[in-house]
Amino acid sequence: MLESKRRAAIFFILAFLLALAAGFLVFQKVKDLNAELGGMTKIYVAKGDIPVRALIQENQVMTIEIPNKFVNKAHITNKNELINNVSVVPLAAGEIITKNMVKPFSNLRNENNRLVALYPSEKVQYDQVVTELDRVDIIVSTEVNGQPQTEIFMRDVPVAFSDGDKPEDFTGAALEVSLEAAAQLIHVQNYADKVRILKANVGKEEPVNPVEEQQQPAVSEQLSAPAESPNIPASPGEAAVQ
């Protein structure tokens, strides 16, 4: 009886020592792994769905920890970079928020304006890389009543934000226009033969308000006009190239 108790005690002691050794080895492995990854950093993610252009509130975000090895300059680690800014894309719950997804609310000069994204394609071409706060002119080529025509569609349109600031990583920009102009711009983007985006030389002439610009005849009206309709003359200051 005593011999069996002694054996059981030795077994439990050995099991305890082996458990301690295994725990130490696991702890050491985790410690080495954390050292290799450089520790952990808190970054911000959406706590719930956040609609586009809505002011981001503190209760709409939360933090998660990721290894320092995977943290880059695009991640948001400071709450002040996020609160009371607006998201330029809709955010889903749990989605990591990066700096290029949020902009100051003041970037939209008028609450009635809209952002229209223009991505380079076979139809849309940027002659230069544009960045936030730049202004652009939009030149449209299309066929009206069987005749090719190229004209200035919009002047001095503000760039709300851009994706990429170098030619090799530039993937497009969002332009701020009035709601009426947004419909015309999207129509031209879909149905014009060619759309050229030219970086405006801001400061050399009086800027044109993009809302006022839409009082002028638009190419989208020509695109949707019946074939027998006469050409709509270009507005003052806009030369048509036959």
C-alpha positions in Angstrom: 0.0 0.0 0.0 2.8 2.4 1.0 4.7 1.4 -2.1 1.8 2.2 -4.4 1.4 5.6 -2.7 5.0 6.3 -3.1 4.9 5.5 -6.8 1.8 7.7 -7.3 3.6 10.6 -5.5 6.6 10.2 -7.7 4.4 10.0 -10.8 2.6 13.3 -9.9 5.9 15.0 -9.1 7.4 14.0 -12.4 4.2 15.1 -14.2 4.3 18.4 -12.5 8.0 18.9 -13.4 7.3 18.0 -17.0 4.3 20.4 -17.1 6.6 23.2 -15.7 9.2 22.4 -18.3 6.6 22.4 -21.2 5.1 25.7 -19.9 8.6 27.3 -19.8 9.4 26.1 -23.3 6.1 27.5 -24.7 6.7 30.8 -22.8 10.2 31.0 -24.2 8.9 30.3 -27.7 6.2 32.9 -27.5 8.7 35.4 -26.1 11.1 34.7 -29.0 8.3 35.0 -31.5 7.1 38.3 -30.1 10.7 39.6 -30.1 11.0 38.6 -33.8 7.7 40.4 -34.6 8.7 43.5 -32.6 6.0 43.5 -30.1 2.4 44.6 -30.6 0.8 47.9 -31.6 -2.8 49.0 -31.4 -4.5 50.2 -34.6 -8.0 51.4 -35.2 -10.8 49.5 -37.0 -14.4 50.2 -37.6 -16.6 49.0 -34.7 -19.7 49.0 -37.0 -20.7 50.0 -40.5 -19.6 53.6 -41.2 -21.2 55.3 -44.3 -19.2 57.3 -46.7 -18.8 61.1 -46.0 -20.2 60.7 -42.5 -18.3 62.2 -39.5 -16.6 59.5 -37.6 -17.4 59.4 -33.9 -15.4 57.9 -31.1 -18.0 55.1 -30.4 -17.8 54.0 -34.1 -14.2 52.8 -33.8 -12.2 50.4 -31.7 -8.6 49.1 -31.4 -7.0 45.8 -32.2 -3.4 44.7 -31.7 -1.2 43.5 -34.5 2.6 42.7 -34.5 4.8 45.7 -35.1 6.3 43.9 -38.0 3.1 44.4 -40.0 2.4 48.0 -38.9 3.1 50.6 -41.6 2.6 54.3 -42.0 -0.8 53.9 -43.5 -2.3 52.4 -40.3 -3.9 54.8 -37.8 -2.5 54.5 -34.3 -3.6 57.9 -33.0 -7.3 58.5 -32.3 -6.9 62.2 -33.1 -6.2 61.3 -36.8 -9.6 59.7 -37.0 -12.2 61.4 -34.9 -14.3 64.1 -36.6 -12.9 63.2 -40.0 -14.9 61.7 -42.7 -14.5 58.4 -44.5 -14.2 58.6 -48.3 -15.3 55.0 -48.7 -18.0 53.0 -46.9 -16.4 51.0 -44.0 -17.7 47.6 -42.7 -17.5 46.4 -39.1 -14.0 45.1 -38.3 -12.4 46.7 -41.3 -9.0 48.3 -40.7 -9.0 52.0 -41.2 -6.0 53.5 -43.1 -5.0 57.1 -43.5 -6.0 57.2 -47.2 -9.6 56.3 -46.2 -10.2 59.4 -44.1 -10.0 63.1 -44.9 -10.8 66.3 -42.9 -14.4 67.3 -43.2 -13.3 70.6 -44.7 -12.1 68.9 -47.8 -15.7 69.0 -49.0 -16.3 72.7 -49.5 -20.0 72.4 -49.8 -22.3 69.8 -48.2 -24.4 69.8 -51.4 -21.4 68.7 -53.5 -20.6 65.2 -54.3 -17.4 63.2 -55.0 -17.1 61.5 -58.3 -14.3 59.0 -58.7 -12.5 58.9 -62.1 -10.2 55.9 -62.6 -7.8 55.7 -65.6 -9.1 53.4 -68.3 -9.4 53.2 -72.1 -11.8 56.1 -72.0 -10.3 58.2 -69.1 -6.8 59.4 -69.3 -4.8 61.6 -66.9 -2.1 63.7 -68.5 -0.4 64.2 -65.1 -0.6 62.8 -61.6 -3.0 64.8 -59.5 -3.1 65.1 -55.7 -5.5 66.4 -53.1 -6.2 70.2 -53.4 -5.2 70.2 -57.1 -7.6 71.4 -59.8 -8.3 69.9 -63.1 -9.8 70.7 -66.5 -11.9 68.0 -68.2 -11.7 67.7 -72.0 -14.2 65.4 -73.8 -14.1 63.9 -77.3 -17.3 62.4 -78.7 -19.2 62.0 -82.0 -22.2 64.3 -82.5 -24.4 63.8 -85.5 -21.7 61.8 -87.1 -19.1 64.5 -86.6 -16.1 64.1 -84.2 -16.0 66.9 -81.6 -13.7 67.8 -78.8 -14.5 70.5 -76.2 -13.9 71.7 -72.7 -16.4 70.0 -70.5 -15.5 71.4 -67.1 -12.9 73.9 -65.9 -11.0 74.2 -62.6 -12.6 71.3 -60.8 -11.2 70.6 -57.3 -9.6 67.3 -56.5 -10.9 66.0 -53.2 -8.5 63.2 -52.9 -6.3 60.9 -55.0 -5.0 57.4 -54.8 -1.3 57.4 -55.2 1.1 60.4 -55.8 3.6 58.8 -58.2 3.0 57.7 -61.8 3.7 54.1 -61.1 1.1 53.8 -58.2 -1.5 56.4 -59.3 -4.9 54.8 -59.7 -7.3 57.7 -59.9 -8.9 60.6 -58.1 -12.2 61.9 -56.8 -13.5 65.2 -58.0 -15.8 67.5 -56.1 -18.7 68.7 -58.1 -22.3 69.7 -57.6 -25.0 67.1 -57.6 -26.2 68.2 -61.1 -22.6 68.2 -62.4 -22.1 64.7 -60.9 -24.8 63.3 -63.1 -23.4 64.9 -66.2 -19.8 63.9 -65.4 -20.8 60.2 -64.8 -22.8 60.2 -68.1 -19.8 61.5 -70.0 -17.5 59.0 -68.2 -19.8 56.2 -69.3 -20.7 57.2 -72.9 -18.1 59.7 -74.2 -15.4 58.3 -76.6 -12.5 59.9 -74.7 -12.1 61.9 -71.5 -8.8 63.7 -70.8 -8.0 65.1 -67.3 -5.6 68.0 -67.4 -4.0 69.4 -64.3 -5.0 73.1 -64.1 -2.5 75.8 -63.7 -4.1 77.2 -60.6 -3.5 80.9 -59.8 -3.0 82.3 -63.3 -6.7 83.1 -63.8 -9.9 83.5 -61.9 -11.0 80.1 -60.6 -14.4 78.9 -61.8 -16.9 77.6 -59.3 -17.8 74.0 -60.4 -21.4 74.7 -59.4 -21.6 77.8 -61.7 -19.8 75.9 -64.4 -22.8 73.6 -64.8 -25.0 76.5 -66.0 -23.1 76.1 -69.3 -24.2 73.6 -72.0 -22.7 70.1 -71.2 -21.5 67.5 -73.6 -23.7 65.0 -71.8 -26.7 66.9 -73.2 -25.2 66.5 -76.7 -24.6 62.8 -76.1 -28.3 62.2 -75.3 -29.7 64.6 -78.0 -31.6 63.0 -81.0 -29.6 62.6 -84.2 -31.6 65.2 -86.1 -31.0 67.9 -83.5 -28.5 70.6 -84.4 -25.2 70.8 -82.6 -25.4 72.7 -79.3 -23.0 75.6 -79.6 -20.1 75.7 -77.2 -20.4 78.2 -74.3 -18.4 81.4 -74.3 -14.7 80.7 -73.8 -15.0 77.1 -74.8 -13.7 76.4 -78.3 -15.0 73.4 -80.2 -12.5 71.5 -82.4 -14.1 69.9 -85.4 
